[in-house]
Amino acid sequence: MTITAAADGSALGNPGPAGWAWYIDEGTWRAGGWPHGTNNMGELKAVLDLLEATAVDADQHLHVLCDSQYVINSVTKWMPGWKRKGWRKKDGKPVMNVELLQAIDRALVGRSVEFEWVKGHAGHAMNEAADRRANAAATAYSKKQDPEVGPGYRGAGGGPTAARVGPASAPAAPAAPAVDDLFSLFDEAGPGDAPAPPAHCGAPEGTGPDPTLGTALEQVTAHELALLDDRLRSDPPSAAALLHPRFSEIGASGRAWTREEILEEIGPLQGVEAEDLVADEIAPGVVLLTFTTRDADGARVLRSSLWLREGDRWLLRHHQGTPAAR
């Protein structure tokens, strides 16, 4: 028996509010997304969630309809070479969306999976159904609403199985010991004292590239605030999409952090607010953002972030925190 499903992703602004979805029939589909992500992230996440949802029927052939050549080529052509090179491309640069790709690689073990390219927005019924749901999820996140996640996968028994449906987005990471970097914003806090994002966090609509300086500064500010949003921070691939491959951090205690160390520690925040954000384009494609964070006890940290424009995206290259005088 063959399971046939369409998988699709969507992003408003690319990067911006993003959604993903897979669709088998009206009673068997699932969708989710993030406040901030890319179209490629959505396409990959749709395939990953489909693989995980149908794992209960791993003995059946899975036929994936996909309108993304990037996803198909990544999984069927490029991934073996990336793995041999330590998940790096021919030019030595890190593979984008590596966390999602590695998860897909693990989910494919022992499975019989076939990918078929279908032209998007061309009237293919299953592709259009997946596209509508992915776009609806992205739109929901742009409005700071929870998306409709769907009934999930229904196995041969005909009933939904909660264990293989899962949450609308990636599960929250377990609480980690607090650190003084960008992702905990705490100095010498206890394990349960991770701070929280300000109420106005999240990426607004239209965060794609724009030639005007004002819009560029707004993009960078929105990206910085998105890194404080629990919904994004609960999904490391979403955070990774905003970090430069050579990202570095100097925390308020003076400790230096690498990109990999930061992503290992990321998790939801509690009790911290960002204020006095000022963005300044100090050179073409380079924005310096300064702001202050305040924790629940009133402790303040002065923070600065250096953002670089790489192609059509803004990426965080360096962040530093300095304790403010009481």
DRENMITI-789995 format. One record per residue (C-alpha): x, y, z. Coordinates in steps of 0.2 Angstrom, whole numbers, plus 5000, padded with zeros to 4 digits. Layout:
<sites>
XYZ/...
</sites>
This chain:
<sites>
500050005000/500650184996/500350335006/500250484995/500350665003/500750834997/501950945007/502151135006/502851285015/502451475015/503251635022/502551805022/504151915018/505351765017/505951785030/504351825040/502951735048/503051565041/501951405039/502051225034/500751095030/500550915023/498950855016/498250675012/496450705012/495150815021/495250705037/497150685037/498250835036/499250945048/499951125048/501051235059/502351365058/503351505067/503251685070/504851705059/505551595046/505851565028/504951475014/506251335013/506151305032/504251285029/504551165015/505751055025/504751055041/503150995031/504150845025/504950815042/503250815051/502450705037/503850575040/503650585058/501750575058/501750425046/503150325055/501750215063/501550145045/503350145041/503149985031/502150075018/502850165004/502750355006/502450454990/502850644993/502150774981/503250934983/503351094973/505051134980/506551084969/507651144984/506851004996/506850864983/508650904978/509250924996/508550755001/508850654985/510450724978/511450844989/511250765007/512450625005/513850735000/513450865014/513550725026/515250665020/515850845022/515250865039/513650955033/514551085023/514351135005/515651114991/516351294995/516551245013/515151355020/513851275032/512251205025/510751315028/509351235038/510551095044/509451055059/507951015049/508950925036/509750815049/508150775057/507450725040/508950615037/508650525053/506750505049/507150425032/508050275040/507150115036/505850205025/505350185007/505050365001/504750434984/504750624980/503850694965/503950864959/502350954955/502151134949/501451244962/499951354960/499451254944/497851174950/498551014957/497150974970/498250904984/499651034982/498451174982/497651104998/499351095007/499751275001/498151345007/498451275025/500351325025/499851505020/498451505033/499651455047/500951595041/499451715041/498951665058/500651695065/500751865056/499251915067/499951835083/498651695082/498751515084/498551425068/497351285064/498451125066/497250995058/496750825063/498450745060/498850575053/497450435053/498150265052/497350105046/496250095061/495350255056/495550355072/496750495075/498250445086/498850585098/500650515099/500950545081/500050705079/501050815091/501050995094/500751135081/502651185081/504251105088/504151055106/504851175119/506651135124/506951075141/507351205154/509251235153/510451315166/510351495164/511751585155/512151765152/512051765133/510751835121/509551685124/509451695143/509751875146/510151835164/511751845175/512051725189/510251665188/509651495194/509051355183/507151405184/507451595182/507551605163/506751775157/505251805146/505051905130/504152075130/502352065125/502652165109/503952035103/503651945086/504051975068/502752085059/502152065041/503252115027/504952085034/505752045017/507152145009/506752325005/507852464998/507352595010/508352625025/506852645037/506152475032/507852395034/508052465052/506252405055/506752235049/508252215060/507252275075/505852155072/507152015070/508052055086/506352055095/505851885087/507351815095/506551855112/504951765107/504551605115/503751525100/505351555090/506451505104/505551345106/506151295089/508051305086/507951295067/506951455068/508251545079/509651465068/508951555052/509251725060/511051685065/512551715054/513651565051/515051655060/513951725074/514851755091/514251815108/515051905123/513951885137/513752005152/514951905162/516251915149/516051735143/516251705124/514951595115/514951515098/513451495087/513351305091/513451345110/512051475109/510951355099/511151215112/510651335126/509151415118/507451405127/505951505132/506251665143/505351735158/505251905166/506352005154/505852165144/506752245130/506752435129/507552585121/507952505105/508952605093/509452545076/510852635065/511452585048/513352615051/513852555033/512952485018/512152325024/512752345041/511552385056/512052415074/510652395086/510752445104/509452415118/509252385136/508452225144/507752225162/507352075172/506052045185/507152105199/507552265190/509352215184/509752305168/510952245154/511552365140/511552265124/512252285106/511952185091/512852195074/511752135059/512352105042/511352095026/511751935017/510851935000/509051965004/509151915022/509752005038/510851895050/511451925067/513351925067/513851975084/512952015101/513752085117/512952125134/513652235148/512852255165/512152425168/512552525184/511152505197/
</sites>
